[in-house]
Amino acid sequence: MDSLAYVSDPAKSTPDGARRSDAEDPSAVLRPPGARTTPPPLEANTPRLVLAGIALWLVALVVGLIAGRDDQDWVWTCIAGVGLGLLGLPLARASRRRQLRRPPTLEDPG
């Protein structure tokens, strides 16, 4: 079993070039020696995903109505899915706009 080592980022130092102690270094983490850094999170086009979900709920509603089932619980489930998707769409669009406006940082690739 690999042991864990307390590894801090060697690039972190004080303005005068002195090394900060590990207790002061927020980038210090526990990871196995020689381990690679964590990759950046994947970015998704959230509004497109929300629209796809709304479309799937609408398809389920239409298919269910055509099939003509006796109980009506599924109808309200599909309507709730479409309604919640429509409520979430402006939030997803606003989040996407903020994400695209955000200036790239040094950690962002490209």
C-alpha positions as CSV (number, residue, x, y, z in Angstrom):
1,M,0.0,0.0,0.0
2,D,1.3,3.4,-0.9
3,S,1.9,5.9,1.8
4,L,0.7,9.4,1.7
5,A,3.0,12.3,1.8
6,Y,2.3,15.9,2.7
7,V,3.1,17.7,-0.6
8,S,3.0,21.4,-1.1
9,D,3.2,23.3,-4.3
10,P,6.8,24.4,-4.8
11,A,5.8,27.4,-6.9
12,K,4.1,29.0,-3.8
13,S,6.4,31.4,-2.0
14,T,6.1,34.7,-0.3
15,P,6.8,37.9,-2.3
16,D,10.4,38.1,-1.0
17,G,11.1,34.6,-2.3
18,A,11.0,32.8,1.0
19,R,9.1,29.6,1.4
20,R,5.9,29.7,3.4
21,S,5.5,27.0,6.0
22,D,3.1,24.1,5.0
23,A,0.7,25.3,7.7
24,E,0.3,28.6,5.9
25,D,0.2,27.0,2.4
26,P,-3.4,26.5,1.3
27,S,-2.3,24.5,-1.7
28,A,-0.7,21.8,0.4
29,V,-2.6,18.5,0.0
30,L,-2.2,14.9,1.0
31,R,-1.4,12.7,-2.0
32,P,0.9,9.8,-2.8
33,P,4.5,10.8,-3.7
34,G,4.9,11.3,-7.4
35,A,1.1,11.5,-8.0
36,R,-0.1,13.7,-10.8
37,T,-2.2,16.8,-10.1
38,T,-5.9,16.7,-10.5
39,P,-7.2,17.6,-14.0
40,P,-9.4,20.6,-14.4
41,P,-13.2,20.0,-14.4
42,L,-14.9,19.4,-17.7
43,E,-17.1,22.2,-18.9
44,A,-20.5,21.5,-20.3
45,N,-23.0,23.6,-22.2
46,T,-25.6,23.5,-19.5
47,P,-28.4,25.3,-21.4
48,R,-28.1,22.7,-24.2
49,L,-28.4,19.9,-21.6
50,V,-31.5,21.5,-20.0
51,L,-33.1,21.9,-23.4
52,A,-32.4,18.3,-24.2
53,G,-34.0,17.3,-20.9
54,I,-37.1,19.4,-21.6
55,A,-37.3,17.8,-25.1
56,L,-37.1,14.3,-23.5
57,W,-39.9,15.1,-21.0
58,L,-42.1,16.4,-23.9
59,V,-41.4,13.2,-25.9
60,A,-42.4,11.1,-22.9
61,L,-45.6,13.2,-22.5
62,V,-46.6,12.8,-26.1
63,V,-45.8,9.1,-26.2
64,G,-47.7,8.6,-23.0
65,L,-50.7,10.5,-24.2
66,I,-50.8,8.5,-27.5
67,A,-50.5,5.2,-25.6
68,G,-53.6,6.3,-23.5
69,R,-52.8,4.8,-20.1
70,D,-55.5,4.8,-17.4
71,D,-53.6,6.4,-14.5
72,Q,-52.6,10.0,-14.9
73,D,-49.6,10.2,-12.5
74,W,-47.1,10.0,-15.4
75,V,-48.7,13.0,-17.1
76,W,-48.1,15.2,-14.0
77,T,-44.5,13.8,-13.8
78,C,-43.8,14.8,-17.4
79,I,-45.4,18.2,-16.9
80,A,-43.3,18.7,-13.8
81,G,-40.2,17.8,-15.7
82,V,-41.0,20.3,-18.5
83,G,-41.9,23.0,-16.0
84,L,-38.8,22.6,-13.8
85,G,-36.7,22.6,-17.0
86,L,-38.3,25.8,-18.1
87,L,-37.7,27.3,-14.7
88,G,-34.0,26.2,-14.7
89,L,-33.3,27.3,-18.3
90,P,-32.8,31.1,-17.4
91,L,-30.5,30.0,-14.6
92,A,-28.5,27.8,-16.9
93,R,-28.2,30.6,-19.5
94,A,-27.1,33.2,-16.9
95,S,-24.5,30.7,-15.5
96,R,-23.2,30.1,-19.0
97,R,-22.9,33.9,-19.7
98,R,-20.9,34.4,-16.5
99,Q,-18.7,31.5,-17.4
100,L,-18.0,32.9,-20.9
101,R,-17.3,36.4,-19.5
102,R,-14.9,35.1,-16.8
103,P,-11.3,36.1,-17.8
104,P,-9.0,33.1,-18.1
105,T,-6.7,32.5,-15.1
106,L,-3.2,31.2,-15.1
107,E,-4.5,27.7,-14.2
108,D,-6.9,27.6,-17.2
109,P,-5.3,25.8,-20.2
110,G,-5.3,27.7,-23.4
